[in-house]
Amino acid sequence: MVSEEAIAAAIADLELQDVLNISETARRFKINRVTLSRRYRGVIGSRAEATSIFYKREAIAKYNITPENIYNFDEKGFLIGLEHAVKRIIPIYL
């Protein structure tokens, strides 16, 4: 498995290139060309980030959290600023 540091270094190198050469950069940093290309274009971050986004979307759908309340979480996972009878408690890290 390729380290995130190697991918970050390869992306930094790509950003300095006048003529983009993903294949050569991938060989130099020993990274899969497709992975480097996708990361450079911003299609997908790390696997952990993709999984985290999936679980957040699942929790939002499951608990019917409205968009205006998504920002309204404190570090414990509570919705703040709502009446006590309406408050739902879910963990912030899923």
N, C-alpha and C positions, 0 to 999 in steps of 0.2 A: 504494500500500500504506500502511496506517495504522501509525503508530509505536506501539510498546509503551507509550511514555510517555503518549500520548493516550488509550489504552485504560485505563491505570492511573488517569489523572486522571478519566476518565468514571466508572469504577467507584467511585472515592472520592466523587464527586459523588452517585452513586446511593445510597451508604450514608448520606449526610446527609439524603436526602429523606424526608419523612414519608409522602407518597403517591408510590409508585414510578412514574416515568414514563420508561420506557426509550426510547420513540420520540423524545420531546423532547430527552432527553439525547444521543441518538445524532445528532440533527440539529445540536445546539449544538456538539458536538465533531467533527462531520463523520466519523462512524464508521457503518459498516453496522449497522442495528438488530439483525439476527440475530446478528452477531458479538458485539456488545456484550451481548446477552441471554445467549448461551451462556457467554461469559467470566464474566458476573456470577453465573450459576447454577453455574459451576464445571464445566461439561460438558467443556470443552477449554481447554488452555492455549495457548501459542504453537505454531505448526507445528513448530518445531525441537524443542520439548519432546515433542510427540506422536511424532515420528520417533525421538527418542532412546529413549523408552519401548518402541517397537516393536523396535528393534535389541537392547535389553537383554533383552527377552523371548525373542527369537530365539536369542541367545547362551546364555541359561539352558537353553533346550530342547535346543540343539545339543550342549552339553557336559554335560548332565545334572547341573547344579549344584543341590544340595539347598538348601532354604530356610534351613537352619541355617548354611550356608556363604556365603550371599549377603553378609552383613555383614562377612565375614572377608577382605576384599580390602585390600591396601595400595595406595598411589598408583601402583605400577607394574603392577598387574593380576594379581599373584600371589595364589594362595590361601596363607595363612599358617597355621601350626599343624597341618599335615598332614605325614605322612611323605614323604620325597623321591620314593619310587617311585610315589606316588599323585598327586603334584602335577600339575596341568594349568596351562598358561600361556596366558592369553588377554589381549588388550589391554583396558585399562579403558575406553577411549573407542572406541566402534565407529562 
